[in-house]
Amino acid sequence: MTEECQDILFDTSGPISRGKDFGSRKLELISLIEGRREGADNDTSSATLVRTPTTTVVIDTGSAGAREELMASIAGIDLNVEKVNVMVATRIDPLFNGNDDIFVNALQHLRKDEWSLVPPGPRRKIAIKDRFHWIDRYLRLEVVNDPAPGNLVLILHIPCREELLSRSAIKYAGMTIGISGPCISSENDPEVAETLKTIRKKRKTGAKRKVQHLRGRCELLEYCDYIVPAFGPMFKVIP
């Protein structure tokens, strides 16, 4: 298959565990790898699986050093990697996309600015150049520029209707989850912690900023109920 750049013009306006009903068409959110910075070969980004009624997507694949951990997680949920149809690279970096080759049939979404960083090969790719792009009715990609040189963020809009959700996703009904890549490194990152402090103080007074587009970490944190950061566990924006 030839490799062809497809510029997207479409522009419309806790630990996460596997439930027994994985494999149904219900929405599911699963942590494959929890990102960490432990030094040397132990560093890896988070890798996350989202399943909606129409899409099975992996967001980042972690570092090459975390390959065995990733494969164990895949085996643990009995996931057929050939049926993963979308892969999101929040950033092209060895910590984030070291195991992309596992998902042989996934259509890879990446920022247009990083197109040349992915070696030519049989996998199809989509270069996201616009501010945002809907993968399906629940999944929206945003291009953010903070921190430089920028990255993709996946926004997961979880429906309120519990019959559409797997057991592990029910507690997030009606909420918005941001799978942030490098935009949010961890809850304990000094800059993130300071931004969270400001946002939480504003929320206590009842003030909530209406966010239309995510330009950086502040807007992302204001928009989402939960964040899956690049490194560290998933956290709630307003505890």
Salt bridges, closest charged atoms under 4 A:
GLU3 OE2 - LYS125 NZ 2.94
ASP7 OD2 - LYS112 NZ 3.58
GLU38 OE1 - ARG36 NE 3.71
ASP43 OD2 - ARG37 NH1 3.87
GLU69 OE1 - ARG36 NH2 2.72
ASP101 OD2 - ARG67 NH2 2.87
ASP113 OD2 - ARG111 NH1 3.45
GLU114 OE2 - ARG111 NH2 3.76
GLU142 OE2 - ARG140 NH2 2.79
ASP146 OD1 - ARG217 NH1 3.61
GLU163 OE2 - ARG161 NE 2.84
GLU187 OE2 - ARG200 NH2 3.35
GLU191 OE1 - ARG217 NH1 2.94
GLU219 OE2 - ARG215 NH2 3.01
GLU222 OE2 - LYS202 NZ 2.84
GLU222 OE1 - ARG209 NH1 3.62
